[in-house]
Amino acid sequence: MKKTIFFVLGSFFVLSCSHMKKPDYPAGNEIVLQWEFIGNNVSENYFSSVFTLENRSEHTLGNSGWAIYYNQMGQGVLQESVTGNVRIDHINGDLVKISPLEDFELEPGQSVEISFHKSGRLVKKNESPLGPYMVYTDAGGNELAPVAIEHYKIKPFPPLDVIYPLETSIPLPDAGWVYEQNRHQLLLRPEKRRIIPTPVKESYSGKAITLKEGLMIHYGEGLSREAGYLAKMLEEVMGTAPSVMQSSVGGPNIIQLLTDKAKVTGDEAYQMIGNGENGVMVTGRNSAGVFYGIQSLLSLLPVNVWANPEPQIELESFLINDGPAFEYRGMHLDIARNFLEPAAIRKLIEVMAFYKMNKLHLHLSDDEGWRLEIPSLPELTDIGGYRGHTSDNRDHINPNYGSGPLPEPGVGHGSGFLSRETFIEILRFADEHHIEVIPEINFPGHARAAIYAMEVRYDRLMKEGKEEDALQYRLIDPEDASLYISAQNFDDNVICVCHEAPYLFYETVVEEVIMMYEEAGLTLKVLHAGGDEVPHGSWTGSPICKEFLESHPEIGGAENLQAYFEGRLLEILKKKSLVMAGWEEIAMKKSDEGKWIPNPEFADDDMLPYVWNSQGEYLDLGNRLANAGYPIILCNVTNFYFDLAYNHHPEEPGHYWGGYVNTRRAFELIPFDVFKSTLTDRYWKAIDPAEAFKGLERLKPEARENIIGIQGQLWSEFVKGGEMMEYFYMPKLIGLAERAWAGQRAWGSIESIEKRIEAMNSAWNEFANLVGQREMPRLDYLFGGFNYRLPPPGALIKDGQLFANIDFPGLTIRYTTDGSEPDTDSPVYSGPVELSGKATLRSFDTRGRGSRVTVVD
């Protein structure tokens, strides 16, 4: 409430002042800023770009009194390359500042070009500078209110061959390349398979089952919630809700829900039988099994009824026996980097449940935001829950990812948090869908928002003369002179693990989270402690840690302080009967030779590593931890990081540091032999796994049982709101759900590379047809419809004919030959077309929504 009042009064003050006196500096609509990407210099490892700054005001911009701030990820600007009489400085994270030099002057009506080189390579439009704003200072050097630059434009990117010059040996992501990627995609009419994820066994007899007016749902003891869910879903496709009652009677036009531990073996397993004489019977090992049987029943409904409800629905008689391969089938959602609204979280829960996933790993804290209200520590959300321009991070956290200068929620995506009440509602909603929410509080790195929130608390209590209380939750050593830079370019994001305050802080937060679960009527079982990406150099300049290490020589130096910290957290969580989860680093330590190895100390404890690093020499990391006795969750960056772009086209949003991840990458993972499913590099160029991964550790047969689950990850640096969130995770989530539920398929065990690839291509083609012909049309309307990614068609012109294909056969491809952009009235591509010039193509869903345009000449 305090923040809301501040925002309202602040806005009133600004509006009032604007009527009193025009400011003596350019307003936000009087500054025009353009940015242009020039290209990549591969040999010298930098890219070039240029800002054009235009002054449309009556005031001169001189050599002091102003600065431009913006966000851009990546490495630092090469200062010697900067032109335009300005300097460009990295502030922290991805925040950058342009400030004038002594000779700078920009008079009214003039413009200036500010060109510069930046280390590394740029290939994506979402890597452009974002959220620019002006900050003016008065004669005394005091900052005035920040002003958003209203007229900011990113100019069109250069041609693909400038972004990917010949020296890179990277194929251009043009229409021909996409066509080649889809060369195995043939249109099928799926008949044997109808359900995703693939059941253990499904068969259909050809005889009809009719669901019609008067439909009844009869349920056994303990299944009222599942029966109510099914009634609600059937009402959406039939127009009227079936009647629901507790009963053991079956028969025509009756759907019966039962649990029977003798009939169905395996947790979450179910059997479903449907025929005209006996209606439909869903029998589960437990209520979760019944719930997943309901999802399969909903999957069998004709796809068209989701768009146009029908009072009478016909199905084909069926017999399905099914159960999951993995007990943990998860999805990770980061709401810390950019805040994502509760409605988007609930929608993700709904679609996860539809595809039989059962764990939502909710990333609640990071450097850029703290997103869960902790009433006893209000500064966590009062400060850490907001981003905006700040000189000292004492009022809120500085902007990141283009979140802009103003901290008001809803202006950008930097501010916002889950209140205690909202989080409890989400917990209950997830439980209704048989999904367990696993909260993550990330320490000891990725802790910047918490650090500054607790510094504000420290300052407040010190002013009140309460030094003991002030120090109680202080997370840093104020004398720490350690030099480090994190993966996200922060130099102040690691807590001090060598004094007691952080442990008391963590325990306090955990206790409040436990109480939220209890109020929701649930029990917190697993808490994710983060633990990833602690930068090298942390703690090396801390006097507190120096003294601590001298007193504890058994730790072995600053590089093993993280292992010490994880052990302390494990003790705290074990006392509360909690399993300690965390990224793989929580289970690693430095050997005497300086190599990262599984830490034998925690292998027999309640510690659950989530293994994300599957790149190059670390592809065997999951194998090593499982072989060492750890239960693990496979979160392979190369298959399951859904914030990685679908491909390397500059218009395709997302990261690419870990390669590119599309739906097939998720589908094709071979969990028990990841070497067999790693056949290409990040640009789909073939590699020889036997040679590339020589010397890496194989999974022992007896360690298979230690791989207890699979999880997809959606980090939110590039995710701005629910619709963009859906674009990133859908349809990738369908491939993830397939692998998590159906497990390793027979083709994964084929030793011959050629035969395995052939079988994998055939399996993928069948799966892709199901996605294109059944899943995507349903997703157009299910739970209000999804903004899933529509793949642009592949295309080439050969011998005067246009050939086109698509990732998911069954999607409609439309084309034009006059240079116009295809719409829903354009011709449908159904086969080769005679063509003498250029063609423009798009794919469309059943709602008329179109993909990005493909052009082939």
N, C-alpha and C positions, 0 to 999 in steps of 0.2 A: 504493500500500500504506500509505503514511504516513497518508492521510486515513482509510482503513478502520479502522486501529488507533485513531485518535483518536475516531472515532464510537463504536466499541465501548466503549472506556474511559469516554467521556463518558456513554453510556447507563447503564453500570454504576454510575457515580458518582451519577447522578440517582436511579436506583432505590434505591441504598443509602441515600442521604439521606432518601428518602421514608419509609423505615422508622424512621429515627432521630428525626426531628422534623418536625412539620407546619409548613410555611412560614407566615410572618406576613403573608401576602398571599393573595388569592383564587387558587385553582387554575384551570386552563384549563376545567374542567367546571363551575365555579361562576360564570362570567361568561356572560351571555346577551346576544347582540347581534343586532339586527334592522335591516335597512335597507329603506326604502321610497322608491320613486320617486314624486314627487308630480305632476310635469308640466313642460312646456316653456313658457317665456315668450318667445314669438317676437319681440315688439316690442322687448324689452330684451335679447334674446340671452343668456338664461341658463336653466338648469333648476333645479328645486327638489327636494330630497330630505331625508330625516330618518333618523338613527340612533336607535334606542331601546336604551339600555345598562342592563341589569339586573344588580344585585349579589345573588347567591344564596349568598354566603359569610358567614362570621362576622366578616369584617374590613371596616372602613370604608375606602372609597377616598377619600382626602383630596385636598388641593390640591397635592400633590407625590408623587414616588416611583413614578409609573406613567405609561405612555403606551400608546396603541394605534397600531399600524402596520397599514397595508393598502395594496393596490395598486388604482389606478384611473386609466385613461388619460384624456387630455383636458387642458383648460386648468385654470388655478388656481381655487381656492375664493375667492369674494368674502368677504374676512375680516369685513367689517362686517355680513354677513348671518348669521354664526354665532351660534347660541344655545346655552344649556346650560352656561355658565361654562367653556368650553373654547376653545382655538384649534386651527385646522387648518392645518398647514403642508406645503407641497410640499418633499420632501427632494431627490429626483433621479429622473429617469425618470418612472415612474408610482408611485413610493413616496410615501406620504402619512402624516403623523403627527398624531394627536389628543393633546393634552396639556392638563392642567387649569390653570385660572386660579385666582387667589387665593381666590375665594369658592366654589370647587367642593367639594362633599361628597356622597358617595353611601353612605348607611348600609346595613347588611344588610337585604335584603328590599325595598329601594327601587329605582326606575328613573328615568332621566332621558332626555328627548328632546334630541337634538342636531341641529338643523335648519340647513341652509345652502343657498346658491345657488352654482352653478358655471357659469362662462362656457361659452357654446356651447349645443348641443342634444344630448339623449340620446334614442336611439330603440331601442337594442338591449339585451336582458337581459345579454349578455356584457360590456356596459360598466359593469355594477354593480361596487361595491367587492368585491375578492376577497382571500382569504388573510389575514384579520385575525389579529393576535396581540398579546399583552401583553408589555411589557418593564417590569420593575420595577427600581428602584434602591435601594441600601441608604442608610444615614444619611450615608455619605461620598460619595454620588453615583455609586457604582460600579454598573454594570449587572449584573443577575443574569441567569440563563439565560432566554431568551425562552420564552413559554408560548403555544401555539396556542389560540385560542378555539374550543372544541369545539362550542358551541351557537351557530352563526351561521346566520341565515336571511335570504334575500332575499324580501321579500313579493311577492305577485302584482302584476304591472304594472297600471296603470290602463287604461281602455278605449282603443281605437285613436284615437278622436276627441280624447282628451286628449293623447296622444303626438303626433298630427298635427292640431293645431287648424286651424280654417278659414283662418287667416291664411297658412298655409304653401302653400295651393293644391295640396297633394300628395294624390293619391287614396289612400283608406284601403285597405290591403292585405288586404281581406276576401275572402270566398268569391266575391262578385260580381265583384270586380276580377280575381281569378285566372281566373274563367270568361271574362271579356272578353279577357284575354291569350291564352287558348287557343282563341279563336273560329275560328281557321283549322285547328285540329287535328282531322282526320277519320281514322277508322279505315280503314286500307288493308290489303291482303294483298300484301306485296311479293313480286314474282315475278322481275322483271328484275334486281334488285339484291339481293345477299345478303352482301356483304363491306364492312366498314368498317375502314380508310378506303377510299374508292371507288377501285377499280382504273381504270386507263386504259381497259381494255376487258374486259368479262366477258360471256360468252354460255353458254347451257345448251341442250342438245338434247332433253331429255326421256328419253333412254335411261339405263338404270341402270348404276351401277358398284357392285360389292359388295366390301367389305373384310371379311374373315372369318378364321377360324382358319387358321393357316399363313401369315398375312400376312408379307411380307418387305420389308425396306428395303435397297436396293442403292445404294451411294454411290460417287462418283468420288473421285479423289485430292484430299486436303486437306479433305474434308467429313465426317470421322469425328465431329467434335464436333456438327455439325448433325444427322447421322443419329442419334446418341445422344439428342439433345434430342427429336427427333420420336418415337423409340421410347418414351421416358419419358412424353411427353404422350399417345400412343395407348394406352399401358398403362392410363392413368387412365380412359379412356372405353370400353375393350374388355375390361378385366379381366386380360388377359395381354399381355406385351410382344412385339412382332414380332421376328423374328430380323433381325440386322443384319450385313451383310458388304460388303466392297469388291468391286464388280462393275459391269459395264456392261450386264448383261442386264436386259431389261424384260419385261413380260407381265402377264397377269391376276393380280390379288392381289399385285402388286409395286409398290412406290413407289420410283421411281428419282430420285436426286439427282445433278445434273451441273452443271458450269460450262462455258460455251461463249461466249467473247468474240465470236465471229463471229456467233452466232445471236441474242444478246441485246445490245442497245446501251444504254449509260447505266449509270453506277455504281449499284449496289444494285437494278438492274432484274432482272426475272425473267419467264419464261413458264411457264405451268402447263397441261398438257393431261391430261385424264382421260377414259377410255372403257373399256368392258368388255373390249375385245380386247387393249389394250396397257397396262392398268393406269393408273397415274398417273406422269407425268414432270414433275419440277420442274427447270427449267434456269435458272441464274442467271448474270449477268455475272461475279459473284464469289461468295464464300461468303456475304456479306451478302445478296445477291440471293436465293440459295437459302434462306437463313433467313427472309426475308420471304415467299417463296413458301410455305414451311411454315406460316407464320402464316395465310395465306389458305386453305390446305388445312384447317387446324384450324377456321377460321371457317365453312367449308362443312359441317362435321359437324352432324348434327341436334342442336338445342339440348338435347333431353331426355337425351342420353347423358352430359352432364356431371353430371347428378344421378343417373342410373341407368345405369351402364355396360352395354353390350350386346356380346356376342361377335361379332355380325354387324351391320355398318352399311352402309346403302345411300345412295349419293349419285347425283346427276344428272350425266351427262356434261357436261364443261365445257371451255372454252378461255378462258384469262386471260392477257392481256399487260399488264404493269404496271411502273411505276417511279415514284420520288418526284419531286414538283415542286421541293422544296427539299432541299438537301444537309444542312441543319442542322434537326433536328426535336427540340426540346429541352423539358425540364422542369426548373425550378429548385426546389430544396427547401432551406428554411431550417431548419437544426438548431441554430442559435445562440440564437435568442430563447427557444425551448423545445426541450429535447433530445428527439430522436425516435430510438427504439431501432433497432438495426441490422436486426432482423427486418422492421420496417416499411419500411426503405430497400430491402431486398432484394425485398420484395413489390411496391413501386413499380417497381423495375427489371423484374420479370417482366411486369407489365401494360403498361409502356411498350413492351417488346419485342413483346408480342402485338399492339399497335396500331402497330408499325413506327416507333417513335420511337427516336432513336439518340444523344441527348446528355443526360446528367444533370449539371446544374450544381448542385454541392453547396456551399451557403453555410455555411462552417465557423467564421466569427468575426464577432462584432458587439459592441455595447456590453454586451450581457447574457450573453455567454458565449464562451469559446474552446473549440472542440470537437474538436481534433485534437492528439494527443500529438506533441510535438516534443522528443525525448530530450535534446538539448543545452540546451533552455530549459524545464526541468521546471515552473517556476512558471506557465507558460501554462495548463497544465491543473490543477496543484495549487491555483491560485488562481482562474484564469479559468474553470475547468470546474465550479465549484460556486457555488451561490447560497444565502444564508441571512442571518439578521440579523447585522449587523456595524456597528461604530461608525466604522470607518475603511477598510473594504475591504482590509485587510491580511491577513485570514484567508480570505476569499472575497468574492464580489461580492454586493451587497445584493439582496433579493428583487425580482422583477419578475413581472408577470402572474399574481399569486396563487400564486407558487411556495412561499410559506410561510417560517417562521423557521428551519427546520432544513436543513442542507446535505446530508443523506444522499441519495444517489441512490435513486430509487424512491419517496421520500416525496411529492415533487411532480414537476414536470417541468423544474425549474430546473437540476438538477445532472446531470452525466454528460458523457462524451466518448468519442470513438473512439480506442482504443489504436492504436498503430502496426500491430499485427498484424491488428486488426479492419478497419482501413482497407484494408490490402493485400488481405484476403479480399474486401472489397466491390469493389475494383478488378478482381479476377479474376472475380468473379461477374458484374459488369457486362460485362466483355469476352466472357464466354461467351454473353452475350445480345446481342452486337454493339452495346453501348452504351459510349460514351466518357464517363468521369467528368471533369468540368471543375471543379477545386477553386477556391473563392474565399476569399481572405484580404483583408478589406475595410479599406482605408486611403485617405486620411488621416483621414476621419471614421469614425464607427461603430467606434471603436477602443478603447473604454473598458476592456473586459476585458483587452486586451493592455497598455494603459497601466498599470493597477494591478498586473498580474502582474509587469511589469518594474520597478515601484516596489518591490515586495517583494524582487525580486532585488537591486535597488540597495541597499536597506536592509541586506540580509544581507551583501553584500560590503563595504559600508562598515564594518560592525561588525567584519569580519575584517581591516580595514585595507587592502583591495584597491581603492583608489579608481579606478585606471585600468580595472580589470575592471568595476567598478560602473557606470561611465559608458559602457561599450562599447555597451550596448543600451538605455540610458535613452531613453524616447520623448518626453519633455516638456521644456519650458523651465520650471523650477520657479518662475521669477519672472514667468511669463506672467500678466498681469492682464486678458486679453481677456474681454469680456463677450459671451456669445452663448447661445442656447438652440437645441438641435437639434430636429428634427422629432418626436423622441420625448421631448423635455423634459429632455435632459441638458445640463449646462453644463461638462462635463469630458471630452469624448469625442473630441477632435481632437489628433493628434500634432503635434509641432513639426517642420516640414519644412525648417527653416533650419539644421540641423546634421546631422552625418553619421551619428549613431547609428541613426536609423530606417532608413536605407538599408542599413546593415550588418545590422540586424535582419531586414529583408525578404529580403535575399540569403541569410542563414543559413536562414531558414524555407523559402525556395524550394529551396535545395539539399537539405534533408532531405526535402521532398516529392518531388523528382526521384528520390531514392534509393528511396523507397517504391514508386514506379512501376517502377523498375528491378528491385526485388526481386519485384514482381508479374509480371515478364516483359514489361512494357509500356514505352512511351515517353510521357512527359508532353509534350504538344504545345501546349496552351493553358492559360494561368493567368489566372483572373479576378481583377482587382485592385480590384474594388469601385469606389470613387471617388465615390459618390453622397452627396447631402445634406450637404455640408460647410456648416455654418451660417454665415450672414452675421456678420461680426465676428471670425471666427477669425483669430488671429495679430496682430491690430491692437494688442494690449497686450503683446506679447512683446519684451523687450529684445534677445534673440538675433535675432529676425526684423527688428527695426528696424535693427540694425547690418548684417544681411545685405542688406536692401533698399537701404541707403545705398551698399553696395559693389557692388550690381548694379542700377543704375537702369533697365537695359533690361527688367527684369521688369515694371515698370509699376505696382507697388503690391501691397498684401496680397491684393487680390481676384484677382490672377493667380498667386499662389503655388501654387495647386493645379495650374495648367497646367505650372508649373516642376516640381512634384513628379511629375506623370504622365510628363513627359519623362525624368526621372531613372529612374523605374521601367522605362520602355520601354528605356532603355539597358541596365539590369541584365538584363532578360528577353531582349533580343536577343542578348546575349553567350551566353546559354544556349540559343539557338535556339528560343525560345518566342514564340508569339503572345501579345501582351498584350490581353486582353479586359477590359471594364469597363462599368459603366453609362454612359449617354450623356455624363455630365459629363466623362469623361476626354478627350473629343474636342472640348470646348467651351472658349471663352475670352471675355473681355470685349473688345468693340470699343472704339475710341476714343470712341464715343458712349455707351458704358456698356451696350450690348446684348450678350446671349449669342449668339455666332455659332460655327459650326464652325471649329475651329482648323486653318488650312491647313498648319501645320507637320507634322502627323502623318498627313495623308491618304494619303501614299504609303508609310507604314511598316506594320509588322506590328501594327496596332492594330485591334481589333474592338469597336466600340461596341454595347451592348445598349440599345435605345431603349425606355424605359418610359413616358415622359411623353407621353400622347396626349390630354391634357385641353385643351379650349378652344383658346387661341391656340397651343398646342404640338402640336396634332394633326399639323402638317406637319413636326415635328422629324425624323422618319425620312426624309422626302423631302429635307429640307435636307442631312442628313448624306450620304445616298446620292448626291445631286446634286453634293456636294463631293468625291466620290470615295471615300468610306469604304465598305467592306463592312459591312453592319449586320445585326443580329438584331432583328426586331420582337417586342417584349415588351409591347405596348400595355396600359396599366393598365385601360383601358375594355373590353378584351376578354379579357385573359389573366391578370389578377391573381386567382388562385383563392381568396385569402384574403378577397376582397370577398364579401359575403353574396349569396345567390341572389336575394333580393328584400328589401324594406324592412319585412317583418313583424318585430315585436320578438322573436319566438321563433326567428327564423332567424339563426344565429350568423355573425359575420364583421364585417369593416370595411365602411365605406361612404363614406370620404373621396374615393374615386375613382369613386363610382357603385356599381352593382350588376352582378354578372357571373354569368350563368347559362350553360347549355350552348349556347343559341342565340347569345349574344353572341360566344362563341368561334367557332362555326360560320360566322357571317355576315360575318366580316371579309373585306374585299376588299383584299388586300395591296398591289396596285399603284395603288389609288385609294381610300384610306381615307375620303375625304370622301363617297363614294357609299354606304359602309356605316355611316356615322354619321348616322342619320335621326331619333334621339330624344335627349332629355336623359337624365339618370340615372334619372328616374322614368317613362321610356317615353312622354314627351310629345313629339309630333312637332315637328321643327324643319325649316327649309328650309336644306339644306347650302349651296346657292348663296349665300344671304344670310349665314348664320352664319359661313362660312369664307372670306368675301370677302377677298382680299388675301393669303391663305396660299399657300405655295409648292407647286406641283404637282410630281409626280415626272416627271423627263425620261425619254422612252422609252429612251435609251441607259443610264440609271441603273438600270433594272429588274434588271440582272444583279448589282447591288450589294446587293440584298436577298437574302441567302443563306440566311435561315432564319427560323423562328418559334419562340417559346418561351413556355410558361406558367410562372407564378410562384406558389409557395405559401409565403408568409411565415407564421411560426408563432406570432405573439403570442397567437392564440386557439386554437391547435392543441395539445391535451393528449393525446398518445398516438396510436398507430397507427390506431385505429378512427375517431377524430375526423378524423385526417389523410385517411382514405379518404372521409369524408363531404364534405370540402371539395373534393377533386380529382376525384371521380367522381359524376356522369358528365361533368363539364366537360372532363376529359382526352380524352374521345371526340370532342368537337367540335374541340378543339385538334388532335388527331391527323388528323382529316379535312382540316382546312385546311392543315396542314403537309405532308401527303403528296399530297393531290389538288390543292392550289394554288388559284389563282383560277379560279372556274367561269365558264361562259358568261354566267350571269345578272349577273355582276359588271361586265360591259361594256355592259349595256343603258343607253342614255342617258336614256330616259324614266323619271322617278321612279316613276310609277304602274305601268308595265310591269315595271320592275325589282323593285319590291316584290311584285308579283303572282308573278313567277317565283321570287323568293326565298322567299316563303311556301310555294309549291308544293314547292320543293326541301327546305325545312325540314320540311314535313309528311312527306315520304317518308323523310327521315333520321330524324325522331323516331319514326316507326313501326318502323323497323329497330332503333332503340335499345330501344324498349319491348317489342318482340316477340322479338328475338334477343339483343341485347347484355346487357340486364339479367338475363334468365333464365340466361344463361351465367355472368354475373358472380356469381350466387348461389352458384356452386360452383367456378369457376375459381380456381386457386391458393388454395384454402381458403375462398373466398367473400369478398365485399367488403361493407363497410358503406356502400354508395353512398346518396346522398340519394334517398329516395322522395318525390316531389312531392305535397303535399296537393292533393286535387281542387279544381277550381273548381265553383261551384254557384250556382244561383239558383232562385227559385220564381216561376213566371209562370202566371197563369190557373189556379191550383190544382194546378199540376204542378211536380215537382222535375226540373230539368235539371242534369246534371253533365258535366264533361269533365276531361281530364288532359293534362299536358305531353307525355307519351309514351304515345300510344294503344297498347293492348295490356296495360297494367298493369290489375290488377283493382281496381275501386272497390266498396266495400261501404258500406252505410248502415244507420242505425237511425232510428226516428221517436219513440222513447220517452225520448230524452235520454241513453241509455247510449252508451258508447264502442264503436264497431264492432269486432268481432273476426272471426276466420276463419269463424265460424258465421253471421255476419250476412248478410242478403240481398245478392246481387250486383247492382249497377246495370248495366242493359243498355239502358236507354232511359227516356223520361219516366215518372215515377211520380206517381199521384194522391196529393196531400198537402194536409192542412188546417192543419198546424202547423209545428213545427221539425224539421229533419233534421240528423243528424250523419254525416259521411262520412270515410273514410280510404282511401288506396290501399294495396295489399299486393303483396309480391313472392311468388315461388313457394315461399319458405320460411315464409311466414306472418308475416313482419316487416311492421309497419304504419307508415304515415307519421304526421306530425302531424295532429291532428284538425281538420276543417273543420266549422263550424256555420253553417247558414243558416236564417233565420226568415222 
